């Protein structure tokens, strides 16, 4: 997913998470490797929101499980209303 600077951080995160199967586990670093944004970006805020919304489950420190796909039309506004 590298070299997709024209895509927003949210769309890159959504696509990265959707690339995993439901029930699959991955680390925070696994997702970060798929993003074309600097370390200081809003990535962690989105990750926390996705966890609170039930899209992700935290298994242990920096290890997450995907519970469902993120719909293409699902916006950050909808995420923050969960």
N, CA, C and O of each residue as an XYZ file, in Angstrom:
328
protein
N       0.820     -1.191      0.000
C       0.000      0.000      0.000
C       0.868      1.260      0.000
O       0.333      2.366     -0.072
N       2.159      1.124      0.077
C       3.047      2.273      0.047
C       2.855      3.069     -1.244
O       2.333      2.560     -2.236
N       3.289      4.329     -1.204
C       3.204      5.234     -2.344
C       1.770      5.588     -2.715
O       1.456      5.759     -3.893
N       0.917      5.697     -1.735
C      -0.462      6.102     -1.994
C      -0.763      7.391     -1.233
O      -1.789      7.497     -0.559
N       0.131      8.364     -1.343
C      -0.016      9.599     -0.602
C      -1.296     10.338     -0.946
O      -1.767     11.143     -0.142
N      -1.873     10.094     -2.112
C      -3.092     10.784     -2.491
C      -4.288     10.279     -1.682
O      -5.311     10.960     -1.616
N      -4.178      9.103     -1.068
C      -5.264      8.581     -0.247
C      -5.130      9.127      1.162
O      -4.026      9.337      1.666
N      -6.272      9.353      1.784
C      -6.251      9.863      3.157
C      -5.738      8.780      4.097
O      -5.752      7.594      3.767
N      -5.294      9.200      5.251
C      -4.838      8.243      6.258
C      -5.961      7.282      6.611
O      -5.734      6.078      6.733
N      -7.187      7.812      6.777
C      -8.315      6.952      7.121
C      -8.536      5.873      6.062
O      -8.711      4.704      6.408
N      -8.530      6.241      4.782
C      -8.775      5.241      3.739
C      -7.648      4.218      3.692
O      -7.893      3.048      3.400
N      -6.422      4.634      3.973
C      -5.311      3.693      4.022
C      -5.462      2.723      5.196
O      -5.208      1.527      5.054
N      -5.875      3.241      6.353
C      -6.091      2.375      7.516
C      -7.226      1.397      7.235
O      -7.099      0.202      7.500
N      -8.325      1.900      6.702
C      -9.467      1.042      6.374
C      -9.049     -0.072      5.423
O      -9.373     -1.238      5.652
N      -8.334      0.276      4.360
C      -7.897     -0.718      3.389
C      -6.908     -1.710      3.996
O      -6.955     -2.901      3.689
N      -6.021     -1.227      4.848
C      -5.044     -2.112      5.491
C      -5.743     -3.121      6.392
O      -5.426     -4.310      6.356
N      -6.686     -2.657      7.194
C      -7.409     -3.556      8.092
C      -8.283     -4.512      7.294
O      -8.371     -5.694      7.627
N      -8.921     -4.023      6.264
C      -9.772     -4.886      5.434
C      -8.968     -5.927      4.656
O      -9.542     -6.894      4.155
N      -7.663     -5.747      4.549
C      -6.835     -6.737      3.854
C      -6.649     -8.007      4.689
O      -6.210     -9.033      4.170
N      -6.980     -7.939      5.971
C      -6.908     -9.113      6.845
C      -8.262     -9.813      6.880
O      -9.299     -9.185      6.668
N      -8.248    -11.100      7.144
C      -9.479    -11.872      7.291
C     -10.091    -11.598      8.665
O      -9.368    -11.312      9.618
N     -11.412    -11.685      8.770
C     -12.077    -11.567     10.066
C     -11.542    -12.684     10.959
O     -11.475    -13.843     10.549
N     -11.169    -12.325     12.169
C     -10.601    -13.279     13.120
C      -9.083    -13.336     13.101
O      -8.464    -13.906     13.999
N      -8.488    -12.744     12.073
C      -7.025    -12.753     11.962
C      -6.413    -11.769     12.956
O      -6.983    -10.714     13.235
N      -5.250    -12.130     13.484
C      -4.537    -11.268     14.426
C      -3.353    -10.605     13.726
O      -2.745    -11.176     12.821
N      -3.043     -9.398     14.162
C      -1.928     -8.650     13.595
C      -1.459     -7.634     14.621
O      -2.175     -7.308     15.568
N      -0.258     -7.146     14.418
C       0.308     -6.172     15.346
C       0.107     -4.752     14.818
O      -0.200     -4.530     13.647
N       0.288     -3.835     15.703
C       0.244     -2.421     15.347
C       1.264     -2.134     14.244
O       0.980     -1.393     13.303
N       2.448     -2.723     14.368
C       3.503     -2.509     13.381
C       3.117     -3.061     12.010
O       3.470     -2.480     10.984
N       2.395     -4.176     11.992
C       1.948     -4.743     10.712
C       1.114     -3.723      9.940
O       1.288     -3.554      8.733
N       0.215     -3.051     10.641
C      -0.626     -2.036      9.995
C       0.210     -0.832      9.583
O       0.070     -0.325      8.470
N       1.071     -0.379     10.472
C       1.893      0.811     10.174
C       2.726      0.602      8.913
O       2.933      1.539      8.141
N       3.201     -0.618      8.703
C       4.028     -0.904      7.524
C       3.253     -0.703      6.227
O       3.850     -0.450      5.181
N       1.934     -0.814      6.289
C       1.100     -0.677      5.092
C       0.699      0.770      4.816
O       0.075      1.052      3.793
N       1.049      1.685      5.712
C       0.635      3.080      5.582
C       1.757      3.939      5.038
O       2.935      3.681      5.283
N       1.377      4.951      4.304
C       2.334      5.896      3.749
C       2.175      7.244      4.461
O       1.968      8.283      3.834
N       2.279      7.187      5.775
C       2.159      8.399      6.586
C       3.246      8.386      7.651
O       3.698      7.315      8.055
N       3.672      9.558      8.113
C       4.726      9.627      9.126
C       4.287      9.048     10.477
O       3.095      8.917     10.754
N       5.251      8.716     11.284
C       4.997      8.125     12.601
C       4.109      9.008     13.478
O       3.318      8.485     14.264
N       4.217     10.308     13.365
C       3.478     11.219     14.219
C       2.046     11.480     13.783
O       1.411     12.415     14.273
N       1.535     10.674     12.879
C       0.193     10.901     12.346
C      -0.890     10.484     13.334
O      -0.593     10.084     14.459
N      -2.128     10.579     12.915
C      -3.294     10.268     13.756
C      -3.605      8.778     13.806
O      -4.676      8.389     14.271
N      -2.703      7.954     13.341
C      -2.936      6.520     13.268
C      -3.446      5.939     14.587
O      -4.428      5.198     14.594
N      -2.802      6.260     15.683
C      -3.182      5.664     16.966
C      -4.574      6.086     17.417
O      -5.265      5.310     18.076
N      -4.991      7.281     17.081
C      -6.347      7.708     17.431
C      -7.381      6.886     16.678
O      -8.384      6.467     17.256
N      -7.145      6.656     15.398
C      -8.056      5.818     14.613
C      -8.069      4.389     15.149
O      -9.129      3.772     15.251
N      -6.907      3.868     15.486
C      -6.806      2.507     16.006
C      -7.597      2.373     17.307
O      -8.304      1.384     17.505
N      -7.480      3.350     18.183
C      -8.241      3.335     19.437
C      -9.740      3.425     19.172
O     -10.528      2.708     19.790
N     -10.134      4.303     18.255
C     -11.558      4.429     17.909
C     -12.099      3.124     17.332
O     -13.221      2.725     17.647
N     -11.314      2.463     16.495
C     -11.744      1.190     15.910
C     -11.877      0.106     16.974
O     -12.737     -0.769     16.871
N     -11.039      0.165     17.977
C     -11.133     -0.779     19.090
C     -12.389     -0.506     19.904
O     -13.115     -1.436     20.255
N     -12.651      0.755     20.206
C     -13.860      1.122     20.967
C     -15.132      0.798     20.197
O     -16.155      0.468     20.797
N     -15.074      0.889     18.869
C     -16.250      0.601     18.034
C     -16.464     -0.900     17.840
O     -17.497     -1.307     17.309
N     -15.510     -1.724     18.261
C     -15.651     -3.168     18.149
C     -15.119     -3.769     16.862
O     -15.229     -4.977     16.650
N     -14.542     -2.942     15.999
C     -13.962     -3.451     14.757
C     -12.724     -4.284     15.074
O     -12.479     -5.316     14.449
N     -11.949     -3.823     16.053
C     -10.752     -4.518     16.507
C     -10.906     -4.894     17.972
O     -11.595     -4.211     18.729
N     -10.266     -5.973     18.362
C     -10.160     -6.349     19.772
C      -8.684     -6.363     20.126
O      -7.861     -6.880     19.370
N      -8.356     -5.800     21.265
C      -6.971     -5.824     21.718
C      -6.727     -7.159     22.419
O      -7.388     -7.475     23.408
N      -5.787     -7.934     21.911
C      -5.456     -9.240     22.472
C      -4.437     -9.077     23.594
O      -4.593     -9.622     24.686
N      -3.418     -8.332     23.302
C      -2.387     -7.984     24.275
C      -1.705     -6.732     23.755
O      -2.121     -6.176     22.738
N      -0.682     -6.290     24.426
C      -0.017     -5.056     24.017
C       0.399     -5.134     22.544
O       1.167     -6.009     22.144
N      -0.120     -4.212     21.761
C       0.200     -4.051     20.333
C      -0.268     -5.212     19.458
O       0.134     -5.289     18.296
N      -1.097     -6.111     19.969
C      -1.637     -7.222     19.182
C      -3.157     -7.100     19.134
O      -3.813     -6.976     20.168
N      -3.709     -7.138     17.920
C      -5.141     -6.926     17.715
C      -5.739     -8.042     16.889
O      -5.042     -8.715     16.129
N      -7.053     -8.234     17.047
C      -7.805     -9.190     16.245
C      -8.884     -8.423     15.505
O      -9.550     -7.562     16.079
N      -9.053     -8.738     14.226
C     -10.086     -8.096     13.412
C     -11.411     -8.812     13.638
O     -11.504    -10.028     13.472
N     -12.445     -8.046     14.021
C     -13.772     -8.607     14.282
C     -14.718     -8.477     13.103
O     -15.648     -9.273     12.969
N     -14.500     -7.492     12.250
C     -15.371     -7.281     11.094
C     -14.676     -6.374     10.088
O     -13.695     -5.704     10.409
N     -15.197     -6.363      8.878
C     -14.689     -5.458      7.847
C     -15.215     -4.053      8.093
O     -16.260     -3.866      8.717
N     -14.485     -3.080      7.600
C     -14.916     -1.689      7.655
C     -15.523     -1.364      6.299
O     -14.817     -1.427      5.292
N     -16.814     -1.016      6.234
C     -17.439     -0.701      4.949
C     -16.754      0.477      4.255
O     -16.262      1.394      4.912
N     -16.728      0.442      2.937
C     -16.088      1.508      2.157
C     -16.670      2.884      2.466
O     -15.944      3.878      2.453
N     -17.975      2.952      2.745
C     -18.611      4.247      2.998
C     -18.599      4.632      4.477
O     -19.218      5.622      4.866
N     -17.909      3.865      5.287
C     -17.832      4.147      6.722
C     -16.824      5.267      6.946
O     -15.640      5.113      6.646
N     -17.293      6.386      7.468
C     -16.432      7.561      7.640
C     -15.927      7.675      9.073
O     -16.415      6.994      9.974
N     -14.958      8.533      9.263
C     -14.469      8.774     10.621
C     -15.539      9.439     11.479
O     -15.548      9.266     12.698
N     -16.419     10.182     10.872
C     -17.532     10.775     11.628
C     -18.420      9.685     12.205
O     -18.810      9.752     13.371
N     -18.740      8.682     11.396
C     -19.537      7.561     11.880
C     -18.778      6.796     12.959
O     -19.376      6.336     13.931
N     -17.477      6.661     12.794
C     -16.649      5.960     13.769
C     -16.707      6.658     15.117
O     -16.813      6.001     16.152
N     -16.639      7.966     15.115
C     -16.648      8.721     16.368
C     -18.017      8.769     17.029
O     -18.129      9.196     18.178
N     -19.049      8.345     16.332
C     -20.411      8.318     16.906
C     -20.754      6.966     17.518
O     -21.831      6.802     18.092
N     -19.851      5.998     17.403
C     -20.126      4.657     17.921
C     -20.194      4.659     19.428
O     -20.418      3.613     20.037
